[in-house]
Amino acid sequence: MKAANRIAKIPPYLFAEIDKKMAEAVARGVDIISLGIGDPDRPTPGHIIEALNREARVADNHRYPAYEGSARFREAVATYYRGRFGVELDPDREVMALIGSKEGLAHIIWAFVDPGDYALIPDPAYPVYKTHTLLAGGIPYLMPLRKENGFLPDFDAVPKDVIARAKIVFLNYPNNPTAAVADLDFFQKAVDFCREHRLLLCHDNAYAEMTYDGYVAPSVLEVPGAKEVAVEFYSLSKPFNMTGWRIGAAVGNAEAVEALGIIKTNTDSGQFTAIQHAGVEALENNPKAFFEEMNLVYARRRDIAVEGLSSVGLEVEKPRGTFYLWVPVPRLYSAAEFTALLLDQAGVVVAPGTGYGEYGEGYIRIALTVEEDRLKEAMDRIARQVKL
Ligand SMILES: *Cc1c(COP(=O)(O)O)cnc(C)c1O
């Protein structure tokens, strides 16, 4: 047996490796604190679980779901976007249910990238954009996210010949892994760039609801005319503590949504309708109050971690979005070395910046996904390892 060549192009999934090392340490009896994976530690709100219970008993929901998502779910997403972002969406043509936004981010590439086409992808970034570009035979053109640019890509730095062969641009703000945010001016620039060069703009808005200190994250679709070039990926996973449920949506440009639908109908058969309807409950039943509650939890954790790190000279800015800290590693170490040191010597799992791309060198990512006492313990353990 020999797997396809395209498999050999794909580096091992970052967290699969970290999980393996972590499992080995746990087996050795080490008390591990995991700040590695971006997976909320608190449970899904009870009213959403109850909605699933109810919907699971509805016999109609036991059949194949509508591939584009149930009308109720698509309408709920459109209504939510109007209230939250002031964005009008046609639920029939401009909204599609996803089996988690990761699924849509992967499949949109198959809908737009032919072999030899470029995809403009930030570096560091959520790995899916790059891996699926490679799987589809496309060429990732990596746009460095540098601290001095606020971790925003510089579109003017993309070579003309690359732009000429490009099809698609990925952005993600609030950003994983750098925790940077972008304002509407930046999104306007991105829309202008994509309109000028006839590119599809894919905005991954997985962290739209996870913001702090009064900051409210925009949708790229708030830019006037953005729908001509943009599609946005919205996820219920992180803000509702629903990562295991697999529910999200692609919204925006109708042609992009339709093309994505062609890949999806030929690949999956949609998400269980009962889960979509539990998603409707999440979106309709006072989500803002829940986000405020969770964001207070994360903001307190953020402050604890930032203080702990700063006290030993690891200078990290307080992020206004996501539930990550993007922490510069001490000068003596690479990202991988510092990650290994923390796991082996401190029993703390973090993600090496290089897991998100070469421009992640010099950083680790800390996820604020443990309760305060464990987070304090993790910071104490990290502090003991940091000799500056
Ligand atoms: C977690 C995450 C996703 C995936 O979310 P799902 O909706 O659970 O698939 C997408 N993009 C980014 C940047 C993420 O961090």
The ligand as an ORCA input file, in Angstrom:
! r2SCAN-3c Opt
* xyz 0 1
  C     -10.878     26.813     16.221
  C     -10.696     27.533     14.923
  C     -11.473     27.208     13.818
  C     -12.341     25.988     13.749
  O     -13.489     26.077     14.383
  P     -14.644     24.996     14.144
  O     -15.822     25.828     13.832
  O     -14.724     24.254     15.438
  O     -14.259     24.111     13.011
  C     -11.355     27.956     12.668
  N     -10.466     28.961     12.606
  C      -9.670     29.283     13.622
  C      -8.712     30.393     13.467
  C      -9.747     28.562     14.807
  O      -8.909     28.866     15.810
*
